[in-house]
Amino acid sequence: MSVRSKSPGSRRVVVIGAGIAGAAVAAELVARGFESLTIIEQGPKHRLIGSTGHAPGFVGLLNEVSAMTGLAQASVRKYRSLSEQGVAGFAGIGGLEAATTSAGLHRLEQRAALAELLGLSPRILEPSRAAAMAPELVDPGQCTGAVFYPGDGAARADVITSALRSEAEAKGATFIYGSPMTAIDTRGDCVVGVRMDDQAVSADDIVVACGIWGPAIAALAGQMMPLVPVAHPYVYGPDRSSATPMSPFLRWPEHHVYARNHGDRLGLGTYDHAPVGIAVRDLGLSAEKPWLGKLFDPAIESALSLLPAQSRFDPSFSLNGLFSMTADNLPLLGPCRIGGLWLAEALWVTHAAGAAKVLAEMMVDAPPSIAGLEAMLPDRFAGQELGKLERRALDLYRDIYSSDATEAVP
């Protein structure tokens, strides 16, 4: 009898990584009756050392690959149900995309047409109306128009992750913290367990959900993972004496810049700089790296000029946070060629819970709740040279909301 023909209650599953993706996978699996579930995290229990811990919380539903939109919608449905100690995991503040040229506005209108087809109810706005919705972020003198997405919002990745862990633990999942992986054991063409420095855990299934460290973990099973950790700047303005109500977050797609009112301060990030890939061997145990001033400072200065003059700030905190990219801007989601090894990688907060849901469906051979997932299967890059895949990924750095697999926009 094959492992996948066993009932969930008799299968031993190890999830590697307890950030938002790994925690979401754990919660989905225990909800489906998996009783022997161990989640292994190299970091401490009370600090998120991976990309989850640095996520600024933007959740935009629209992606030009419709399956990605489906993952985002499923994620938001889950996040809306989560809270921790009275703090909500998701705030439905909506999202704006603004243009500064007529060509940029035309592109936004094309995206809005796709969003309408996907049922996202976008609204095209005049500059004055966009500025009224987010006065600290929209400069009406530079804006030629905008689109508002009411289903978008802001996620508290720390709250969501903690709530998902609690959900999994309440149903019997075991979390092991501070335990880096040292080996994945195989027998024939199937996984049989994992090892850490001081213990081993048997497994019928292993889910790799550890973000930027994924390639190193997959290599323990002799598998190539075409994922590139990249550096990314995000800056925060000074703390305010009192919090202000959060307005919709804002993206300027033409300029590869985004910003939001965090309540107690403003935050802004940009992709408008040369991409910087980080070698897996240089990752260490944190998804935060030193600030690359010569590269990031000019990009941040240019990005800040998009804000209204009264909102521009001298950064009080600058973050170089790492996240994962692939050669087509899509996740690595599904089974590997070695039996029992699954990937939930290259996932953002926006898609993590939805991806966990569909991965759990795959693991029990349930009908997929979202169409088009074959574009995300890990083996789609089989036979391609790793160096070329990494270069393709970096070439897509500035276009994170599209993909080499992009569907036609009407």
C-alpha positions, 0 to 999 in steps of 0.5 A, spaced: 500 500 500 502 506 498 503 512 503 498 516 499 493 511 500 494 510 507 489 514 511 491 521 514 491 518 521 496 513 520 501 518 516 507 521 519 508 528 517 514 532 518 513 540 516 520 544 516 519 551 517 514 554 522 513 561 519 507 563 516 507 558 510 509 552 515 504 554 520 499 554 515 500 547 512 500 544 519 494 547 521 491 545 514 493 538 515 491 537 522 484 539 520 484 534 515 485 528 520 493 528 520 495 526 527 502 524 527 505 531 525 511 534 527 514 541 525 521 543 526 523 550 526 531 552 526 529 559 530 526 560 537 519 560 539 518 567 540 522 570 534 520 569 527 527 569 524 525 568 516 522 572 511 515 572 515 518 576 521 520 582 516 513 582 512 510 589 512 503 586 511 501 588 504 496 583 501 493 585 494 489 580 491 490 581 484 495 577 480 495 576 473 496 569 474 488 567 476 491 561 480 495 566 484 489 571 485 485 564 488 490 563 493 490 570 495 483 570 496 483 563 500 488 566 504 484 572 506 478 568 508 483 564 513 486 570 515 480 574 517 478 568 522 485 569 526 486 573 532 491 573 538 490 576 544 485 580 541 489 583 536 486 581 529 490 578 524 487 582 518 485 589 517 481 590 510 483 597 509 483 596 501 489 597 496 490 603 491 494 602 485 496 609 482 499 612 476 503 618 474 502 618 467 497 617 462 500 610 459 501 608 467 493 609 468 492 605 461 496 599 464 492 600 471 485 600 467 487 594 464 489 590 470 482 593 473 479 590 467 482 583 469 480 584 476 473 585 474 473 579 470 475 575 477 470 578 481 474 583 485 470 589 484 475 594 482 474 602 482 477 607 477 478 613 481 480 620 479 486 623 483 482 627 488 478 621 490 484 617 491 488 623 495 481 623 499 482 616 501 489 616 502 491 623 503 498 621 507 500 617 501 497 620 494 500 626 491 494 629 487 499 633 483 503 627 481 497 622 480 493 621 473 488 616 476 488 610 481 484 604 482 481 601 488 481 594 490 476 593 496 478 586 498 485 588 499 488 589 506 494 589 511 496 582 515 499 582 521 504 576 519 506 575 527 499 574 529 497 570 524 503 565 524 502 565 532 494 563 531 496 558 526 501 555 530 496 555 536 491 552 532 495 546 530 498 545 537 491 544 539 489 539 535 495 535 537 501 537 532 508 538 535 513 544 534 520 543 535 524 549 536 531 551 535 533 545 531 536 546 525 536 540 520 542 536 519 539 530 514 533 527 510 533 520 510 531 516 504 530 509 502 530 507 495 526 513 492 522 515 498 523 519 504 523 516 511 525 521 516 529 527 518 535 528 523 537 534 527 543 534 531 540 531 537 534 527 535 531 523 529 524 523 527 521 518 522 516 520 516 512 518 511 511 525 508 516 531 509 513 538 507 519 543 506 516 550 508 522 554 510 523 560 505 530 562 503 533 556 506 529 551 502 534 550 497 539 547 503 534 543 505 532 540 499 539 538 497 539 534 503 534 529 499 538 530 493 533 535 490 535 541 486 530 547 488 531 553 483 529 558 488 533 565 489 533 569 496 534 576 494 535 583 498 529 588 499 529 595 502 523 597 506 524 603 511 519 606 516 518 613 518 519 616 525 514 614 530 508 618 531 505 621 538 499 618 537 496 613 532 492 615 526 487 610 522 490 606 517 488 608 510 488 603 504 495 601 502 498 604 495 502 601 490 505 605 484 507 600 479 510 604 474 515 606 479 516 599 483 514 603 489 509 601 495 507 605 501 502 604 507 500 608 513 502 603 519 498 607 524 504 609 528 508 611 522 509 610 515 512 605 511 515 605 504 519 599 500 522 599 493 524 594 487 527 600 483 534 598 484 539 593 481 537 586 484 541 583 489 541 575 490 544 572 496 548 565 496 544 560 500 551 559 503 551 566 506 544 566 509 546 564 516 540 564 521 536 570 519 532 573 513 535 580 515 542 583 512 546 589 513 543 595 509 546 596 502 546 604 502 550 605 496 544 601 492 538 602 496 539 609 499 538 613 492 532 608 490 529 610 497 530 617 496 527 617 489 521 613 492 519 618 497 519 623 492 512 620 490 509 622 497 506 628 498 511 633 500 508 633 507 509 626 508 516 625 506 520 623 511 527 621 513 527 614 515 528 612 522 529 605 521 531 601 514 530 594 513 534 589 508 529 583 508 530 577 504 525 574 500 524 568 495 524 568 488 523 563 482 524 564 475 517 565 473 515 569 479 510 563 481 511 558 488 514 551 488 508 548 490 506 540 490 510 534 490 517 533 488 520 527 484 522 523 490 516 520 494 513 523 500 517 530 499 513 536 498 514 543 497 511 550 499 516 555 497 517 562 494 510 564 498 509 570 501 504 572 506 499 574 501 498 567 498 501 562 504 494 560 507 491 559 500 497 555 498 497 551 505 490 549 503 491 546 496 497 543 498 493 539 503 488 537 498 494 534 494 496 530 499 490 527 500 488 526 493 482 531 494 479 535 488 483 542 487 479 547 490 483 552 485 484 551 478 491 552 474 496 549 480 500 545 475 503 552 473 506 551 480 509 544 481 516 544 483 518 539 477 516 544 472 524 546 471 526 539 471 532 539 466 534 546 466 540 549 468 540 552 475 544 558 474 540 560 468 534 559 472 537 564 478 538 569 473 531 569 470 529 570 477 533 576 478 531 579 472 523 579 474 525 582 481 522 589 479 515 585 476 513 581 482 506 582 481 506 578 474 510 572 471 513 568 466 506 564 466 502 571 465 495 570 462 493 575 457 490 581 460 484 584 456 
